[in-house]
Each structure stands twice: as C-alpha cells, then as structure tokens.
Amino acid sequence: MTSRPVNAQTSRAGRTPVQLASLVFGIVFLLVGVLGFIPGVTANYGDLLFAGSGSGALLLGVFQVSILHNIVHLLFGVAGVALARTASGARNFLIWGGVIYFVLWIYGLFVAGGDTPANFVPLNNADNWLHLILAIAMVALGLLLGRRDTTTNRR
C-alpha cells in the first residue's frame, strides 16, 4: 500500500484548500436544492411550479424557487462535488461557476421580480444579491486557492 505525500497545502483527507472549497460549495448547493422541495423550509410550497415567475414558493421565506431552480441547484452541487476530486477541477468549478453566477446576476438585474417569460428560473431581488455574493466568493476562492495549489505543485 502506497501512501500519498502530505504537504502543508494538503489536508488530512488528501484534499487541497481549493478542493475543500469546491466540495463545501457543492454540498451547500445540493442541500439548497433538496431544501427547495421540503414544505415548511420552502414557504408557499403549494405554489411551487416547474418554472416561471408565477412560482410563489420561497426557500426560507426569502428566495423564489421553482422545480427547475431546485434542479439547477442540485446539478450545480453534483458538479461541485465531482470536480472537487482534483485541484484543477475544483479551481475550474469555482472560477467558471462564479462566472456563471455573475452572468446570472446581470441577467437578474433585468428580470428579477418581473412577471415576464424571461424570468423562467425564477429570480427575485434576494436571489439576485445572493448570486452576486456567490459570484465574488467563488471566483475569489478559485483564483486565490487555486493559484496557491498550482504554485506548490510545480516543485
């Protein structure tokens, strides 16, 4: 049985900080996706629609969700967990996932809270601000932690 060398940038579980960040984001996205289907955690659960701004369901009573929105969270979570298997995959998930959330934030500036077919996810202002925070956090972690891992692995 061979053991993997452990350096200062690797946790006991053999994961780098960028992998841990990706794993945590992935698990949180999975949790949010599941919670969106639980009455009580999601207010107005009876108003949950597959898609569209008409979905009156609110995760934690704040964030507008639909079945499609919950599925997107679940898929994002699966991607985060799967890509956390390697440092480069984790870095890509955080950076490109953050870019996707930044684009979603810009899109939400135009459609959030509106009763328009373009608001098919659906999005409200609380979702929009959360997307901006996620975009900044994910890109920052991907760049900062990912850079550290690539420079230490060059030795």
N, C-alpha and C positions, 0 to 999 in steps of 0.2 A: 504494500500500500504506500503510495507516494503522497507526501504532504505538500501543499502549496505554500511557497514562502509568504510570510506575512510581513508587510512593511508598515510604516507609520500611516499610510494612506488607506489601509485596508482594515475593515472591521473584523471582529472575531468570526463572523459568518462568512468572511471572504468577499465582502462587498465593499466597493469604494464609496465615498460620500455621494457621488453623483448617482450611483446605482441605488443607494438608500433613498435619496430624494425622489427618484423616479418611482421606486416601489411605494413610498408613502403617498405620493400623488395618485398613483394607480389605485391603491387601496381606498383612498378617500373618494375617488371618482366612482369606484364600484359601490361603496357604501351609499353615496348620494343617489346613484341610480336605483339601488334597491329601496332606499327610504322613500323615493318618489312614488313607489307602488304601495306604501303602507298607510291605510287610513289612520287618521289621528296625527301622525307625523306630517302627513300632507293634508292640509285643511281643504275643505270643499272637495273631498275626494270624489264625490258623486258627479262633479263637473269635469272630471278628467276626460279629455278627448284624445284621440290618436294624435292629432296635430292641429295647429291653427291657434289664432289669438283668442278664439272662443273658449279655450280650455281655462276654466276658472279655478283649477287646482293650484294650491300654493304650498310648496315644500317649506316646512317650518313656519307656515303662515306668511311667508315673505316672497319666495322665489316662484314665479309662474312656471309650471311644468305641464308637460303632456306625455303621452306614452312615448312618442318619438324623442322628446327631450330626455326622458329617462333612459331610453335605449342608447342614445348618443353618449350619455354619461357612462353607462355600462361598457360600451365599446372602447371609450377613451380609457377607462380603468383597466380593461384587459390589455390594451396596448401598453400602458404604463408598466404593468406588472411583467408582461412578456419582454418588453425591451429593457427592463432592469437587469436582465440576465448578463448583459455586457455593459461595460462602461461607455463604449461608443453608442450603443443602442439607447442607453439611458440618457446620454447627452442629447442625442437627436430627438428623443421623445420630449424632453424638457424644452429644448430650443424651438423645435417646429410646432410642438403643441402650444407653446406660448405664442408663437406667431399666429397660429390658428385662432387662439383666443383674442389676440389683438385685432385681427380681421373681424372676428365676431363682435367685438366691442364697437368697432367703427360701423359695422352693419346695424348693430343695435341702436346706435345714435339716431338712425333714420327710422327704424321700425318699432323700437321698444314701446310697449304700451298702446300702440296703434292697432286699430281694428282693420287691418289690411291683409290681403292674401300673402304679402311679402313677409309677414310676421308668422311664418308657419311653424317655427320651432316650439313654442312661442317665447318671447322675451319681454320682460318688464324692466323698469329702471333699476331695480335691485339686482336683477341678473346682469344687467349691463355693467354696473360698477364692479360686481364680483368678477366679471370677465376681464376687466382692466387690471384688477389686482392679480388675478391668476396669470395674465399675460406677463406682467412685470416680474412676478416672483419666479415663474417657470423659466423665462429667458435668462434672468439674472443667475439663478441656480445652475442652469445648464452651462452658461458661459464661465462662471466662476469656479464651480466644482469640476466641470469637465476639463477646463484648462489645466487645473491642478493635476488631474489624473493623467492627462496626456503628457505633461512635462515630467512627471515622476516615472511614467512607464517607458520613457525614452532611454533611461540609464542602462 
